[in-house]
Amino acid sequence: MARWKIDSRLRQAAFLAQIGHESGQLCNLVENLNYRADRIRQIGQASAVGSRWRSLVLRADELGGKPEHFGDAVYGGRMGNGPEASGDGFRYRGRGLIQLTGRSNYRAAGEGLGLPLEIQPELLEQPEQAAQSAAWWWAQHGLNELADAGRFQDIGSIINTGQPGRIPNGAADRKELYDLALKVLV
């Protein structure tokens, strides 16, 4: 955290809460893409018309229980990934403590950290690289400044949706972890 200026109580609490949520309490360094068909339909039907998730509803039976195919379908052709058939969606799925996702993010983080992440994406499954990539991404997206300003929900929104002003997935869990971190970091 020191390297990336996550160096105050507010910044540290916000960082720990977000990576705690994203990594399942620091237990998951690789995104689990093993969705059942009924869950794909449920999430897709609750998503905005025209969204990637909505488009997968009709393919739920094909993709359910098949993490590689699902990852390629949900992430293919986005975030610097090649089309679905390229395999990039699954190859560059969420990894690390902040669940870095997409070939372009792997490339940028690799350049920022001096690591061959685009060639060896599994490096983000190692604790040191998982932590460094999360802190690097945090700093690159100006999240220290948002933590200083008390814009905690916007931090989660940027991490989860790519932009501020939305309610991120797991907002209640993120807030609970934040409140706990504030109590612990005195």
N, C-alpha and C positions, 0 to 999 in steps of 0.2 A: 504494500500500500504506500509506503514511503516513496518509492521510485516514481509513482504516478500521482503524488500529492494528495492522496486520500489520507489526510493527516490531521483532521479535526474530528471531534466527537460526532458532529452531524454528518460529515462525509463518510466516516467509518460505519456509523449505524445504518445509513442509507445503503452503502455498498454491501455490507453483510446481509441486510434484509433482502436485497435484490438477488444476490448470488445464492443466498439460502433458499429462496423460492425457486429460482431457475434450476438449481441442482438437486432439488429434493432434499434439503437439509445437508448439503455437501456430500451426498451419497451417489449421485448420478452424474457422470462426466460425459455421457453419450445420450443423445435424445432417443427415447423409446418410441419407435414408430409402429409398434405392433397394435394397431387399432382393430377392433372388431367391426364388422360391417354395420351393425346397428349403431355403433358409436359414430362412425363416419357419417351416417345418415342424420343422426341427431345433431351433431355439430354443424354439418352442412346446411340443414334446414333452418338452423338458428342464425346462420351467417347471411350477410348482405347478398342480395341478388347480384349476380355477376362476379362474385368473389371466387377465389380458387377453391375454397372449401365447398361452396355451393355447387360448383361444377363437378365435384367428386361424388355427389349424392347418387347419380345414375351409375357410377362405377363401384359403389360400395361393396357389392358381392365379389367383384373381381379383385379389389384391393384389400379387403378385410383379412387380417391374419398374415399378411405378406409385407413385412416392413420394407424390404428393398423396393418393391413395386410401388408401395404407398409413398415412400420418400421421393422416388423419382417423379411420381405424379404430382405431389404437393409442391415440390421445390424445383422441378425441371423448368428450364426457361426463365428462371428468376434469379436475382442476386448474383449474376455473373455465371450461373450454371448453364450448361448446354441444354438442349431439349430433353424431354423425358427419356428418350431412348439412349441418351449419352451415359446414363448412370450417375451423373453429377449430383442429382437431388439427394440420393442416399449417401454418396461419397462425402458430400459436404453438408451433411445434416448437422444439427446442433451438437456442439461439443464444448467441453470446458465448463468452468463454473458459471459462465453467463450464457452458455449454449450458443456460441458463435455459429452462424449459419450462412451458407452460400459461398461459392468459390471466390467471389470478389472480396468478401470479408476475410476468408482464409489467406488470400494473397496479401491484402493490406496488413493484416496482423503479422503475417510472416515477415514482411518487409520491416514493420515497426519493431519486431522483436528479434530480427536476425535469425529466423527459423525457416526451414523449408516446408511450411505448412501446406502449401498447395500440392507438393509432391508427397508429403507424409502427413495427411490430415490426422492420423491416429496419434500424433504427438500431443494433441490437445487432450488426450485421455490420461496423460501423465500429470501428477499433482502440480509440479512446478509450472509447467506450461499452461495447465488449466487455469491456475491462479493468475499468472502473468497476462494471459490473453484477456481475461476478464477485466483486470485493472487497466490494461492498455485500451480496450474498447471503451471502458468507462471514461477515461481521460479524453480520448479522441472525440467523444460525443458530448463533451461539456457537462458531464453529469456532476462534477464537483461543484460547479457554479449553481446548478439547480438544487443540490443538497444545501448549499449555503443559503439559498433563497427560500428554503422550506417547501420546495415544489416536489414533494415526494411522489405523488401520484403521477406527475409528468415523467419522472424518471422511469417508473414502471411502464408507462405508456410508450416511451421511446424504445425501451428494451423489447417490449412485447409486440408493439404495432409499428414501430419505426417513426412515430411522430407523437408530439405532446397532445394533451387535451382529450385523450380517450381513457376509458377505464380498462386497465390491463387485465389479462387473464390472471386469476388468483389475487386480485386486489386486497381482499381481506387477509389472506395469509401474509402477503408482503407487509401490510400495515402492522399486523400482529408481531412479525419478526422485527420490524423497525422499532416498535414500542419497547420490546424486550431488549433490543440492542442499546437503546437509549438508557434504560435502567442499569444495564451492566457496565456500560462505558461511562463511568463517572470520573 
